[in-house]
Amino acid sequence: MEPCLQVCETFSSIQGESTFAGCPCFFIRLTGCNLRCSYCDTTYAFTGGEPKTIPQLVEDFCASGLTLVEVTGGEPLIQGGTPALLKALQDARPGAVVLVETNGSQDISVIPSGIIAIMDIKCPASGVGRTSGVGRTSGAGDAFDWQNLERLRPQDEVKFVISDRADFDWAVRIVNEHNIASKCHAVLFSPVLGRVEPAALAEWLLAARVPARLNLQLHKLMRMR
């Protein structure tokens, strides 16, 4: 019997984040997440959904007519079938570009060659550090697999979601201490809607001279999925 993944939803929309922002994209949102971030906007993906086989999901992608697809969550890498799904999507269409968005808590070395990982590093205000018994100043705390910084490939991207100035200063320190910009294609700083004004984050970036780019969530600005 063909193995199944638990799927929250599939849909076509404009890619809102990463260096692919603005591009039409087919999304496969898998069910389940091992973290509980304070600003999470997809809590409905924690549970529920329906089982789908990899061939069914590949067929859905091909039927969309798009060549950009993202597997997201939740946290997609907590499902064992995700690497096989990523590879099947990559092979499904000539020129297909496959993204996977991960919170960095799982080993990203399981991601097949040629797939682009968008890896989040949780800042202190995410609350993730506190849930693992680590104080605010520690940021991702025990949740993040720091070995993933050495597993990054040249095509991958790293994202920091910024809730306040303390988050920004913490993220700058992490980027510089670990020389992250040299290990991946892009470092992204995203403001939490309603907590940090994009213009303020832009000014902080300009002043800090950190090797990162402003990454607005276009789908939220346009009130799309």
Summary of the structure (lengths in Angstrom):
residues: 225
radius of gyration: 16.9
end to end distance: 33.0
largest distance: 56.5
contacts: 730
relative contact order: 0.15
helix: 35%
strand: 23%
